[in-house]
Amino acid sequence: MTGTDLDIPELHRPVTLDRIGPQGLAVTVKASATECAALAARMKLPAVHALSCEFHLLRESRDVVAARGHLHARISQTCVVSLEDFEAVVEEGFQIRFVPSGEETDDLDPEADDEIPFEGNQIDLGEAVAEQLGLALDPYPRMPGAELPESEATTDLHPFARLAGLSRLN
């Protein structure tokens, strides 16, 4: 790999700003099997079986692009209870803004659209899809039907109550 190859993300779908006309632009990003495998490794998932996202892009200004997207993924995750892998579907609608690097707002409003900085005359929809997938993943995935094992109920309130019981046996 060359130094330039290292800078290219696993899912790379550049779109030149000039392609986005006054009516906007509809773009579908679909990951290949190789890209899915690379994203699974990046996200530390057993597998990403399928990943696609439909975008509608609108220019807010000369250099700012608003994007509405709908993400659909079929993945495997590891259950935090049973440690077994299971398949899950991720469906997520989202809105983001592409802004020139260095022009991101300092607004900490959690309701505001996330901003993705870009350089030059291209935005990368593939990396935006990867980021949205990462945000949509359940941080504590639980397989349907997985139950935590019942813990031994202790009725002793005093921390030394068990030791007292042991001393009676001697």
C-alpha positions in Angstrom: 0.0 0.0 0.0 1.2 3.5 -0.7 0.8 6.4 1.7 -2.3 7.6 -0.3 -4.0 4.2 0.0 -3.8 4.4 3.8 -5.9 7.6 3.7 -8.8 6.0 1.8 -11.5 4.7 4.2 -13.0 1.2 3.9 -16.1 2.6 2.1 -15.2 5.4 -0.2 -17.8 7.1 -2.3 -16.7 10.6 -3.3 -19.2 13.0 -4.8 -18.1 16.2 -6.5 -20.1 19.2 -5.3 -20.7 20.3 -8.9 -23.0 17.2 -9.4 -25.5 18.5 -6.8 -27.9 20.7 -8.8 -30.6 23.1 -7.7 -33.1 20.1 -7.2 -30.5 18.2 -5.2 -29.1 14.7 -6.0 -30.2 11.3 -5.0 -27.4 8.8 -4.4 -27.4 5.2 -3.2 -24.3 3.8 -1.5 -24.0 0.0 -1.4 -21.0 -1.7 0.2 -19.3 -4.6 -1.6 -18.5 -7.9 0.3 -14.8 -6.7 0.7 -16.0 -3.3 2.0 -18.4 -5.0 4.4 -15.6 -7.2 5.8 -13.3 -4.2 6.2 -16.1 -2.3 8.0 -16.7 -5.3 10.3 -13.1 -5.3 11.3 -13.2 -1.5 11.9 -16.4 -1.8 14.0 -15.2 -4.9 15.8 -18.2 -6.9 14.6 -18.2 -10.6 13.7 -19.7 -9.6 10.3 -21.4 -6.9 8.2 -23.4 -9.0 5.8 -25.0 -6.1 3.8 -24.9 -2.3 4.0 -26.7 0.3 1.9 -27.8 3.9 2.3 -30.0 6.1 0.2 -29.0 9.8 0.3 -30.8 13.0 -0.9 -28.3 15.8 -1.1 -29.2 19.6 -1.2 -26.8 22.5 -1.4 -27.4 25.0 1.4 -24.8 27.3 0.0 -21.8 27.1 -2.3 -19.8 24.9 0.0 -22.4 23.4 2.5 -24.4 20.3 1.6 -27.4 19.1 3.7 -27.9 15.3 3.5 -30.9 13.2 4.5 -30.1 9.5 4.6 -31.7 6.2 5.3 -29.3 3.4 6.4 -30.0 -0.3 6.2 -27.6 -2.9 7.4 -27.6 -6.6 8.2 -24.9 -7.4 10.7 -23.7 -10.0 13.2 -23.1 -8.8 16.8 -21.9 -10.6 19.9 -24.5 -10.9 22.7 -23.2 -9.3 25.9 -25.1 -11.9 28.0 -24.4 -15.2 26.2 -21.4 -14.2 24.2 -23.0 -15.8 21.1 -23.0 -14.2 17.7 -26.4 -13.3 16.3 -27.8 -11.4 13.3 -29.4 -8.0 13.7 -30.9 -5.5 11.3 -30.0 -1.8 11.6 -32.4 0.7 10.1 -31.7 4.4 10.7 -32.8 7.6 9.3 -30.5 10.6 9.8 -29.7 14.2 8.7 -26.1 15.5 8.4 -24.3 18.5 6.9 -21.1 18.5 5.0 -19.1 21.7 5.7 -15.7 22.8 4.6 -13.0 21.7 7.1 -12.4 24.5 9.7 -15.9 25.9 9.3 -17.7 23.6 11.7 -19.9 25.4 14.2 -19.2 25.3 17.9 -22.9 24.8 18.6 -23.3 22.0 21.2 -27.0 21.7 20.5 -27.7 17.9 20.6 -30.7 18.5 18.2 -28.5 20.1 15.6 -27.5 18.1 12.6 -24.0 16.5 12.8 -21.4 18.2 10.7 -18.9 16.3 8.6 -15.9 18.3 7.5 -14.5 17.9 4.0 -11.6 19.4 1.9 -11.6 20.4 -1.7 -14.6 20.0 -3.9 -15.7 16.4 -2.9 -17.7 14.9 0.0 -17.3 11.2 0.9 -20.7 9.6 1.3 -19.1 6.2 2.0 -17.3 7.5 5.1 -20.6 9.2 6.2 -22.4 5.8 5.9 -19.6 4.1 8.0 -19.9 6.8 10.7 -23.7 6.5 10.8 -23.5 2.7 11.1 -21.1 3.1 14.1 -23.5 5.6 15.7 -26.5 3.3 15.2 -24.9 0.1 16.7 -26.2 -1.0 20.0 -23.3 -0.6 22.5 -24.7 -3.6 24.5 -26.2 -5.9 22.0 -28.4 -8.6 23.5 -29.6 -11.6 21.5 -33.4 -12.0 21.6 -34.3 -14.3 24.5 -31.0 -14.0 26.2 -31.4 -13.7 30.0 -28.9 -12.8 32.7 -28.3 -15.8 35.0 -30.1 -15.4 38.3 -27.8 -14.2 41.0 -27.7 -15.9 44.4 -30.0 -13.8 46.6 -28.4 -12.9 49.9 -30.7 -12.0 52.7 -27.8 -11.1 55.0 -27.5 -7.4 55.4 -24.4 -7.4 57.5 -21.1 -7.9 55.5 -19.7 -10.3 58.2 -22.9 -12.4 58.6 -21.5 -15.2 56.4 -18.2 -15.3 58.4 -20.3 -15.6 61.6 -22.0 -18.7 60.1 -18.7 -20.3 59.2 -17.4 -19.8 62.8 -20.4 -21.7 64.2 -19.4 -24.7 62.1 -16.0 -25.0 63.8 
